[in-house]
């Protein structure tokens, strides 16, 4: 017990802006304060960016008693997490990053709230940097259900779409409370049985969506016949403030695993115009590459799966992953720093995939997660 108290009171120190969001989320779950120094200290514009400050404000809204200290230049952040409270929160996300940037953090925290969370997020729903709401809805939500997070009001709904730079989108995320997660054994990806997708377009011609669908199907029809890609063309107030279009594709396996790929057009006034035909073809190729990488989850959800495996019961969970993304690679070290746990990784050389063994640490979680 003394060791646990010392661990909870000790401050973890990091440097730089990389993996800022990940470390704030893990600090909130572990109850350990963190200090992040030298945040863009050598840049012409040093310190936290507006979207990072917006993420900190969102964490403050869903917790009680969090202590946040930022120095005058914004290059040093001290964050002492409070208790995860939940209930209904509304947040205007900074349009520099999509809602997916903020939503990924909420997906990690929502099951462990004191009260069920209902978050209303406004901003950019689809961009070229962060996972879109469509992709998270089609892949992250089914993955969370494998860990026993289900029942009640568990949904991710797009009310309005918003493309960069103006934004104007709105999303509602509701999640029940699950203090104990089930161990998982995801070692067989299975063969692809069908592909589903959505092509969205706002403030442009509806015909663009049809052109994207045709070009994507021209690639995918060579491999599987069960393909359905529907178009989502929003008008009026539901179309946000900026024009744009994009596509999100999801491949489902016979074992209920989901692999995704997505692409979006360049923001208005930035970069050269993107042809709808090129967008559809390139996204289809990205999906095929994701399937080739193997694994039971795609690159976007690797970190979410490993986090839930760590926060699960004291039982062995196994998952087969493709090559680790840079975000997941660093997460391995951060999980050990916050929870004193390690991930046993075995490389399956013949398959070019990783078999990860994790023992849950539910008994070492803070009291508000017990």
Secondary structure by P-SEA (a helix, b strand, c coil): caaaaaaaabbbbbccccaaaaaaaaaaaacbbbbbcccccccccccccaaaaaaaaaaaaaccbbbbbbcccccbbbbbbccccccbbbbbccccccaaaaaaaaaacccccccbbbbbbbccccccccccaaaaaacaaaaaaaaccccccccccccbbbcccccbbbbbbbbbbbcbbbbbbcccccccccccbbbbbccccaaaaaaaaaaaaacccccccbbbbbbbbbcccccccccccbbbbbbbcccccccccccccccccccccccaaaaaaaaaaaaaaaaaaccccccccaaaaaaaaaacccbbbbbbbccccaaaaaaaaaaaaaccccccccccccccbbbbbbbbcccccccccc
